[in-house]
Amino acid sequence: MPPIRLFSIKKTDNMTAFDRFGRIRNFPTPQSIVEEYFDVRLEHYERRLHDLRQRCEREAAIARNRSRFVRDIVEGQLAIMGESNGGREALRKAEIEQILRSKGFSAFPSISSPNQTTSSGVGYDTTVDTEDLESRVSDDFAYLLDMPIRSMTAERAEQLARRAAKASSDLENLQRCSREDLWQRDLSAVSEYIAVNKGSV
């Protein structure tokens, strides 16, 4: 990691800079600049904490669903392909989606999916054309259906279960964490780095 160079010498008799609203103003002291942006940084830590919680919650849910999916396939409780579905012909994606939903598996549409609901309020198409339906649902359970065949083992199911447990534990820690705690952790990390690299900072 390169030196972070936190310290430098600057004249403080004319400190003109942008304030939190993008307006140019003169700051009387370095401390006044810190105070100006304190609340701004705190707001960003709130956003960061929210994003971390959402990401961790998603990861935990995906790992739980994957573990259950693999286990159900291995134990023959989920019949969606080959001989496991009673010798029927291959199922369409729409049929597989219906089975997965009926079994309680969660759908996680791809972020880049053109059919995903947008901030403008435009959501999923409600037409019932079979080919269109198959196209629309193809991303909802891709995180399950795109798993390689070699993943369909009891060992992989146990590994995914452990991953889900860790993600759930991380989420619980984040739920107890405040934005101030997150900021303090970053400050502690910077302090530790400075202490170890005194000659290069």
Stockholm file with secondary structure:
# STOCKHOLM 1.0

chainA/1-201         MPPIRLFSIKKTDNMTAFDRFGRIRNFPTPQSIVEEYFDVRLEHYERRLHDLRQRCEREAAIARNRSRFVRDIVEGQLAIMGESNGGREALRKAEIEQILRSKGFSAFPSISSPNQTTSSGVGYDTTVDTEDLESRVSDDFAYLLDMPIRSMTAERAEQLARRAAKASSDLENLQRCSREDLWQRDLSAVSEYIAVNKGSV
#=GR chainA/1-201 SS CCCCCCCCCCCCSCEEEECTTSCEEEESSHHHHHHHHHHHHHHHHHHHHHHHHHHHHHHHHHHHHHHHHHHHHHTTCCCCSGGGGTTCCCCCHHHHHHHHHHTTCCCCCCTTCTTSCCTTSCCCCCCCCHHHHHHHHTTTTHHHHTSCGGGCSHHHHHHHHHHHHHHHHHHHHHHHCCHHHHHHHHHHHHHHHHHHTTTTC
#=GC SS_cons         CCCCCCCCCCCCSCEEEECTTSCEEEESSHHHHHHHHHHHHHHHHHHHHHHHHHHHHHHHHHHHHHHHHHHHHHTTCCCCSGGGGTTCCCCCHHHHHHHHHHTTCCCCCCTTCTTSCCTTSCCCCCCCCHHHHHHHHTTTTHHHHTSCGGGCSHHHHHHHHHHHHHHHHHHHHHHHCCHHHHHHHHHHHHHHHHHHTTTTC
//
